[in-house]
């Protein structure tokens, strides 16, 4: 590496270190901190942005909040948030102390995890969701077990043969399962084959199965079939169409419509 190249690498390292330590910094503050011109700092920020290391914001920069995949998960978690919270509230009311439950890695189930964190009760909780498990750090009265397996970054979940093998020796009183899609054929679908396979295992190891799905999921399709809805109870929101209410009634599916309580 040339001396000039080495100097540039040192500058990039210095910018990363400064942003990590200080959060958002203006371009002027960065130039002062590393002893470079404004034009040089701007060029260096373009390089770091192209590598996904930093986010350019008006007048300056900050360390990127996460990978594009992680950010996509965060964005999904924000969609239909009022409906997801209402569904989570309805699901929370079904919990019984001193039982074993499974929470999958879906974004609606994540809202249920947050309710349990805020209002804990004695529970044995199993999950394959990293984000779900993190909600329970240092919460009293909870015994939390995280499945092992292959990391699926797109959903911050653990899947694969190891996770499935672990489920074979466990029985749950209740399963709370999210859904990528509820198709016109009345079945749950997933965008990932490993996730779909693990979801099937969850359903087979649970006494009571609840699918937590906001109304936007109904009538949509994903690639991999998980199971018919008829084997589970559904908790959704008041936005569920009249058509789908009739379809679910025809399938004999027990449906709970969560009250949005005037929330938008």
C-alpha positions in Angstrom: 0.0 0.0 0.0 1.3 3.4 -0.9 1.9 6.0 1.8 -1.0 8.1 0.4 -3.2 5.1 0.6 -2.1 4.4 4.2 -2.9 8.0 5.1 -6.4 7.6 3.7 -7.0 4.5 5.6 -5.9 6.2 8.8 -8.3 9.1 8.1 -11.2 6.7 7.5 -10.4 4.9 10.8 -10.2 8.3 12.5 -13.6 9.3 11.2 -15.2 6.0 12.2 -13.7 6.3 15.7 -14.9 9.9 16.1 -18.4 9.2 15.0 -18.6 6.1 17.2 -17.5 8.1 20.2 -19.5 11.3 19.5 -22.6 10.2 17.6 -23.6 12.8 15.0 -20.9 15.2 13.9 -20.8 18.0 11.5 -18.4 18.0 8.6 -16.6 20.9 10.2 -16.2 19.1 13.5 -14.9 16.0 11.7 -12.4 18.1 9.7 -11.2 19.7 12.9 -10.9 16.4 14.7 -8.8 14.6 12.1 -7.0 17.6 10.7 -8.2 17.4 7.1 -10.0 19.8 4.7 -13.7 19.9 4.3 -13.4 18.7 0.7 -11.3 15.7 1.9 -13.8 14.8 4.7 -16.6 14.9 2.2 -14.8 12.5 -0.1 -14.0 10.2 2.8 -17.7 10.2 3.9 -18.7 9.2 0.5 -16.4 6.2 0.7 -17.7 5.2 4.1 -21.3 5.7 3.1 -20.8 3.4 0.0 -19.5 0.7 2.4 -22.5 1.0 4.6 -20.5 2.2 7.6 -22.0 5.6 8.1 -25.2 7.5 7.3 -24.9 10.9 5.7 -27.4 13.4 7.2 -27.9 17.1 6.7 -24.7 18.9 7.5 -22.8 15.9 8.8 -22.8 12.1 9.4 -23.3 9.4 12.0 -22.5 5.7 12.4 -25.0 3.6 10.5 -27.7 2.2 12.7 -27.4 -1.3 11.3 -27.2 -3.3 8.1 -29.9 -2.8 5.4 -31.4 -6.1 6.5 -31.6 -5.0 10.2 -33.1 -1.7 9.2 -35.7 -3.5 7.0 -36.7 -5.6 10.1 -37.0 -2.3 12.1 -39.2 -0.8 9.3 -41.4 -3.8 9.3 -41.9 -3.6 13.0 -43.2 0.0 12.6 -45.8 -0.9 10.0 -49.4 -1.1 11.2 -48.0 -0.5 14.7 -51.3 0.4 16.3 -52.9 -2.8 15.0 -50.0 -4.9 16.1 -50.1 -3.4 19.6 -53.9 -4.1 19.8 -53.3 -7.7 18.8 -50.5 -8.0 21.3 -52.8 -6.7 24.1 -55.5 -9.3 23.2 -52.8 -12.0 23.2 -51.4 -10.9 26.5 -54.9 -11.3 28.1 -54.7 -15.0 27.2 -51.5 -15.7 29.1 -51.6 -17.8 32.3 -48.9 -17.5 34.9 -46.5 -20.5 35.4 -47.0 -21.9 31.9 -44.6 -22.6 29.0 -45.1 -20.5 25.9 -43.4 -20.1 22.6 -43.0 -16.7 21.0 -41.8 -16.7 17.3 -39.6 -14.0 15.7 -42.4 -12.0 14.0 -42.8 -8.3 14.5 -46.4 -8.6 15.9 -45.2 -11.2 18.4 -42.4 -8.8 19.3 -45.1 -6.4 20.6 -46.4 -9.1 22.8 -42.9 -9.6 24.2 -42.7 -5.9 25.0 -46.0 -6.1 26.9 -44.7 -9.1 28.9 -41.6 -7.0 29.7 -43.7 -4.2 30.9 -46.1 -6.4 32.9 -44.1 -9.6 33.7 -45.6 -12.7 35.2 -44.0 -16.1 36.0 -43.5 -17.7 32.6 -41.2 -20.1 30.9 -40.6 -18.5 27.5 -39.1 -20.2 24.5 -38.2 -18.2 21.3 -36.2 -18.4 18.2 -36.2 -14.6 17.9 -33.1 -12.6 18.9 -35.0 -9.4 19.2 -37.7 -11.1 21.2 -35.2 -12.6 23.6 -33.5 -9.2 24.2 -36.7 -7.8 25.5 -36.4 -10.1 28.5 -33.0 -9.2 29.8 -33.0 -8.7 33.5 -36.8 -9.2 33.8 -37.8 -11.0 37.1 -40.0 -14.1 37.1 -39.2 -15.1 33.5 -37.3 -18.2 32.5 -36.2 -17.6 28.9 -34.8 -20.2 26.5 -33.4 -19.2 23.1 -33.3 -21.9 20.4 -30.0 -22.7 18.8 -29.6 -22.9 15.1 -28.6 -21.0 12.0 -29.0 -17.2 12.1 -31.4 -15.8 9.6 -30.5 -12.2 9.6 -33.6 -11.1 7.6 -35.8 -11.8 10.6 -33.3 -11.8 13.4 -34.2 -15.4 14.0 -32.6 -18.8 14.5 -33.8 -21.6 12.2 -32.6 -24.9 10.7 -32.2 -28.6 11.8 -30.7 -27.8 15.1 -33.6 -25.5 16.1 -36.1 -28.1 14.9 -34.3 -30.9 16.8 -34.5 -28.9 20.0 -38.3 -28.4 19.6 -38.8 -32.2 19.4 -38.1 -32.5 23.1 -40.3 -29.6 24.3 -44.0 -29.1 24.7 -45.7 -25.7 25.0 -49.0 -24.7 26.6 -49.3 -21.8 24.1 -47.7 -20.8 20.8 -47.9 -17.2 19.5 -47.0 -17.3 15.8 -46.7 -14.5 13.3 -47.4 -14.8 9.6 -45.8 -13.4 6.5 -49.0 -14.0 4.6 -52.5 -15.5 4.9 -53.3 -16.7 1.5 -56.6 -17.0 -0.3 -56.5 -20.8 0.4 -56.7 -20.1 4.1 -53.2 -21.1 5.0 -50.2 -19.5 6.6 -47.3 -18.8 4.3 -43.7 -17.7 4.9 -41.1 -16.0 2.6 -38.4 -18.4 3.8 -38.3 -22.2 3.6 -36.3 -22.8 6.8 -38.7 -20.4 8.7 -41.7 -22.3 7.3 -40.3 -25.6 8.4 -39.5 -24.4 11.9 -43.0 -22.9 12.2 -44.5 -26.3 11.3 -42.5 -27.8 14.2 -43.7 -25.1 16.6 -47.3 -25.9 15.7 -46.8 -29.6 16.3 -45.4 -29.0 19.8 -48.1 -26.7 21.2 -51.4 -27.4 22.9 -52.9 -24.0 22.0 -51.9 -22.2 18.8 -52.5 -18.5 18.2 -51.7 -16.8 14.9 -51.1 -13.1 15.4 -51.6 -11.3 12.1 -52.7 -7.8 11.3 -55.5 -7.4 8.7 -53.0 -6.4 5.9 -51.7 -10.0 5.9 -54.9 -11.5 4.7 -55.3 -12.3 1.0 -51.6 -12.0 0.4 -49.1 -14.7 -0.8 -45.6 -15.8 0.1 -43.6 -18.7 -1.2 -43.6 -21.4 1.4 -46.7 -23.0 3.0 -46.6 -23.4 6.8 -50.0 -24.9 7.7 -53.8 -24.3 7.3 -55.3 -21.7 9.6 -57.9 -24.2 10.7 -55.5 -25.7 13.2 -55.1 -22.4 15.0 -56.9 -19.5 16.5 -56.4 -16.1 14.9 -56.0 -12.8 16.6 -56.3 -9.9 14.2 -57.5 -6.3 14.1 -60.8 -4.6 13.2 -59.5 -3.8 9.7 -60.2 -7.4 8.7 -62.6 -7.3 5.7 -66.1 -8.6 5.7 -65.0 -11.1 3.1 -62.3 -12.5 5.2 -64.5 -12.7 8.3 -66.8 -14.8 6.3 -64.0 -16.9 4.9 -62.6 -17.7 8.3 -66.0 -18.5 9.7 -66.5 -20.9 6.8 -63.2 -22.6 7.7 -64.2 -22.9 11.3 -61.4 -20.7 12.5 -61.8 -19.1 15.9 -61.1 -15.4 15.4 -60.5 -12.7 18.0 -60.8 -9.1 16.7 -58.6 -6.9 18.8 -60.0 -3.5 19.8 -57.9 -0.6 18.5 -59.5 1.6 21.2 -59.5 4.7 19.0 -55.8 4.5 18.2 -54.8 5.4 14.7 
